[in-house]
Amino acid sequence: MSTAVLFCLAIAVTSGDALSVRCGEAAAAQTLTVRVAGIQAPDPTHPRSGTARLALRQLCERQAVTLRPRTPPRAGGRVTADVECQGQRAADAQVRAGLAWALSLGEGGTAALLQAQQEARIARRGVWADGDADARTPLPRRP
């Protein structure tokens, strides 16, 4: 895991676990597509996909964003990173609200995310609102 920290501006939220950011000074600014590390948000066909995207948008869009990349940027400026907006970790906020699944420890999830997911499930928030029947298992992790 990289120890680099990037300070960026979120310019768009594309899903409940992905956003576009601009990092650096105006003339040399780099646009990155960031996947929030440790979570999988509902895919577009899931009934709570729009809610997950809106929640991440309200937290991060047009805000200063702190990124701690877990992977080096790939082709096209794609990176997986821990994302912080408005003093909150985006992954924690999405999972606590029941708007994303925590990945397993082997896939980049954390014990804290798994605990937050359990709490969301018990409280029936977000994807858990209708019990486990509504919490369709997410598709395999996207690259």
Contacts in CASP RR format, 6 or more apart in sequence:
PFRMAT RR
TARGET T0000
AUTHOR 0000-0000-0000
METHOD contacts of the structure
MODEL  1
MSTAVLFCLAIAVTSGDALSVRCGEAAAAQTLTVRVAGIQAPDPTHPRSG
TARLALRQLCERQAVTLRPRTPPRAGGRVTADVECQGQRAADAQVRAGLA
WALSLGEGGTAALLQAQQEARIARRGVWADGDADARTPLPRRP
1 68 0 8 1.000
1 70 0 8 1.000
2 68 0 8 1.000
2 69 0 8 1.000
2 70 0 8 1.000
2 71 0 8 1.000
2 72 0 8 1.000
3 68 0 8 1.000
4 68 0 8 1.000
4 69 0 8 1.000
5 66 0 8 1.000
5 67 0 8 1.000
5 68 0 8 1.000
6 23 0 8 1.000
6 66 0 8 1.000
6 67 0 8 1.000
6 68 0 8 1.000
6 69 0 8 1.000
6 81 0 8 1.000
7 23 0 8 1.000
7 24 0 8 1.000
7 64 0 8 1.000
7 65 0 8 1.000
7 66 0 8 1.000
7 67 0 8 1.000
8 21 0 8 1.000
8 22 0 8 1.000
8 23 0 8 1.000
8 24 0 8 1.000
8 32 0 8 1.000
8 64 0 8 1.000
8 65 0 8 1.000
8 66 0 8 1.000
8 67 0 8 1.000
9 21 0 8 1.000
9 22 0 8 1.000
9 23 0 8 1.000
9 62 0 8 1.000
9 63 0 8 1.000
9 64 0 8 1.000
9 65 0 8 1.000
10 19 0 8 1.000
10 20 0 8 1.000
10 21 0 8 1.000
10 60 0 8 1.000
10 61 0 8 1.000
10 62 0 8 1.000
10 63 0 8 1.000
10 65 0 8 1.000
10 85 0 8 1.000
11 20 0 8 1.000
11 21 0 8 1.000
11 22 0 8 1.000
11 31 0 8 1.000
11 61 0 8 1.000
11 62 0 8 1.000
12 19 0 8 1.000
12 20 0 8 1.000
12 61 0 8 1.000
13 19 0 8 1.000
13 20 0 8 1.000
13 53 0 8 1.000
13 56 0 8 1.000
13 57 0 8 1.000
13 60 0 8 1.000
13 61 0 8 1.000
14 20 0 8 1.000
14 33 0 8 1.000
14 53 0 8 1.000
15 41 0 8 1.000
15 44 0 8 1.000
15 49 0 8 1.000
15 52 0 8 1.000
15 53 0 8 1.000
15 56 0 8 1.000
16 36 0 8 1.000
16 41 0 8 1.000
16 42 0 8 1.000
16 49 0 8 1.000
16 50 0 8 1.000
16 52 0 8 1.000
16 53 0 8 1.000
16 55 0 8 1.000
16 56 0 8 1.000
16 94 0 8 1.000
16 99 0 8 1.000
16 100 0 8 1.000
17 35 0 8 1.000
17 36 0 8 1.000
17 39 0 8 1.000
17 40 0 8 1.000
17 41 0 8 1.000
17 52 0 8 1.000
17 56 0 8 1.000
17 94 0 8 1.000
17 100 0 8 1.000
18 33 0 8 1.000
18 34 0 8 1.000
18 35 0 8 1.000
18 36 0 8 1.000
18 41 0 8 1.000
19 33 0 8 1.000
19 34 0 8 1.000
19 36 0 8 1.000
19 56 0 8 1.000
19 60 0 8 1.000
19 61 0 8 1.000
19 65 0 8 1.000
19 83 0 8 1.000
20 31 0 8 1.000
20 32 0 8 1.000
20 33 0 8 1.000
20 34 0 8 1.000
21 31 0 8 1.000
21 32 0 8 1.000
21 34 0 8 1.000
21 65 0 8 1.000
21 67 0 8 1.000
22 29 0 8 1.000
22 30 0 8 1.000
22 31 0 8 1.000
22 32 0 8 1.000
23 29 0 8 1.000
23 30 0 8 1.000
23 31 0 8 1.000
23 32 0 8 1.000
23 67 0 8 1.000
24 30 0 8 1.000
30 77 0 8 1.000
31 77 0 8 1.000
32 67 0 8 1.000
32 73 0 8 1.000
32 77 0 8 1.000
32 78 0 8 1.000
32 79 0 8 1.000
33 76 0 8 1.000
33 77 0 8 1.000
33 78 0 8 1.000
33 79 0 8 1.000
34 65 0 8 1.000
34 67 0 8 1.000
34 78 0 8 1.000
34 79 0 8 1.000
34 80 0 8 1.000
34 81 0 8 1.000
34 83 0 8 1.000
35 78 0 8 1.000
35 79 0 8 1.000
35 80 0 8 1.000
35 81 0 8 1.000
35 142 0 8 1.000
36 56 0 8 1.000
36 80 0 8 1.000
36 81 0 8 1.000
36 82 0 8 1.000
36 83 0 8 1.000
36 90 0 8 1.000
36 91 0 8 1.000
36 94 0 8 1.000
36 100 0 8 1.000
37 70 0 8 1.000
37 80 0 8 1.000
37 81 0 8 1.000
37 82 0 8 1.000
37 83 0 8 1.000
37 91 0 8 1.000
37 108 0 8 1.000
37 109 0 8 1.000
38 91 0 8 1.000
38 102 0 8 1.000
38 103 0 8 1.000
38 107 0 8 1.000
38 108 0 8 1.000
38 109 0 8 1.000
38 110 0 8 1.000
38 113 0 8 1.000
39 91 0 8 1.000
39 94 0 8 1.000
39 95 0 8 1.000
39 100 0 8 1.000
39 101 0 8 1.000
39 102 0 8 1.000
39 103 0 8 1.000
39 109 0 8 1.000
39 113 0 8 1.000
40 100 0 8 1.000
40 101 0 8 1.000
40 103 0 8 1.000
40 138 0 8 1.000
40 139 0 8 1.000
40 141 0 8 1.000
40 142 0 8 1.000
41 49 0 8 1.000
41 52 0 8 1.000
41 53 0 8 1.000
41 56 0 8 1.000
41 94 0 8 1.000
41 99 0 8 1.000
41 100 0 8 1.000
41 101 0 8 1.000
42 48 0 8 1.000
42 49 0 8 1.000
42 50 0 8 1.000
42 52 0 8 1.000
42 99 0 8 1.000
42 100 0 8 1.000
42 127 0 8 1.000
42 138 0 8 1.000
43 49 0 8 1.000
43 138 0 8 1.000
43 139 0 8 1.000
46 127 0 8 1.000
46 136 0 8 1.000
47 134 0 8 1.000
48 99 0 8 1.000
48 126 0 8 1.000
48 127 0 8 1.000
48 134 0 8 1.000
51 99 0 8 1.000
51 126 0 8 1.000
52 94 0 8 1.000
52 99 0 8 1.000
52 100 0 8 1.000
55 93 0 8 1.000
55 94 0 8 1.000
55 97 0 8 1.000
55 99 0 8 1.000
56 90 0 8 1.000
56 94 0 8 1.000
56 99 0 8 1.000
59 85 0 8 1.000
59 86 0 8 1.000
59 88 0 8 1.000
59 90 0 8 1.000
59 93 0 8 1.000
60 83 0 8 1.000
60 85 0 8 1.000
60 86 0 8 1.000
60 90 0 8 1.000
63 85 0 8 1.000
63 86 0 8 1.000
64 85 0 8 1.000
65 83 0 8 1.000
65 84 0 8 1.000
65 85 0 8 1.000
66 83 0 8 1.000
66 84 0 8 1.000
66 85 0 8 1.000
67 79 0 8 1.000
67 81 0 8 1.000
67 82 0 8 1.000
67 83 0 8 1.000
67 84 0 8 1.000
68 81 0 8 1.000
68 82 0 8 1.000
68 84 0 8 1.000
69 79 0 8 1.000
69 80 0 8 1.000
69 81 0 8 1.000
70 80 0 8 1.000
70 81 0 8 1.000
70 82 0 8 1.000
70 108 0 8 1.000
71 79 0 8 1.000
71 80 0 8 1.000
71 81 0 8 1.000
72 79 0 8 1.000
73 79 0 8 1.000
82 89 0 8 1.000
82 91 0 8 1.000
83 89 0 8 1.000
83 90 0 8 1.000
83 91 0 8 1.000
84 90 0 8 1.000
91 100 0 8 1.000
91 102 0 8 1.000
91 113 0 8 1.000
92 112 0 8 1.000
92 113 0 8 1.000
92 116 0 8 1.000
94 100 0 8 1.000
95 101 0 8 1.000
95 102 0 8 1.000
95 113 0 8 1.000
95 116 0 8 1.000
95 117 0 8 1.000
95 120 0 8 1.000
96 116 0 8 1.000
96 119 0 8 1.000
96 120 0 8 1.000
96 125 0 8 1.000
97 120 0 8 1.000
97 125 0 8 1.000
97 126 0 8 1.000
98 117 0 8 1.000
98 120 0 8 1.000
98 125 0 8 1.000
98 126 0 8 1.000
98 127 0 8 1.000
98 128 0 8 1.000
99 126 0 8 1.000
99 127 0 8 1.000
101 117 0 8 1.000
101 127 0 8 1.000
101 135 0 8 1.000
101 138 0 8 1.000
102 109 0 8 1.000
102 110 0 8 1.000
102 113 0 8 1.000
102 114 0 8 1.000
102 116 0 8 1.000
102 117 0 8 1.000
103 109 0 8 1.000
103 113 0 8 1.000
103 141 0 8 1.000
104 114 0 8 1.000
105 111 0 8 1.000
105 114 0 8 1.000
107 141 0 8 1.000
120 126 0 8 1.000
120 128 0 8 1.000
121 128 0 8 1.000
121 131 0 8 1.000
121 132 0 8 1.000
121 135 0 8 1.000
124 130 0 8 1.000
124 131 0 8 1.000
126 134 0 8 1.000
127 134 0 8 1.000
127 135 0 8 1.000
127 136 0 8 1.000
128 134 0 8 1.000
128 135 0 8 1.000
END
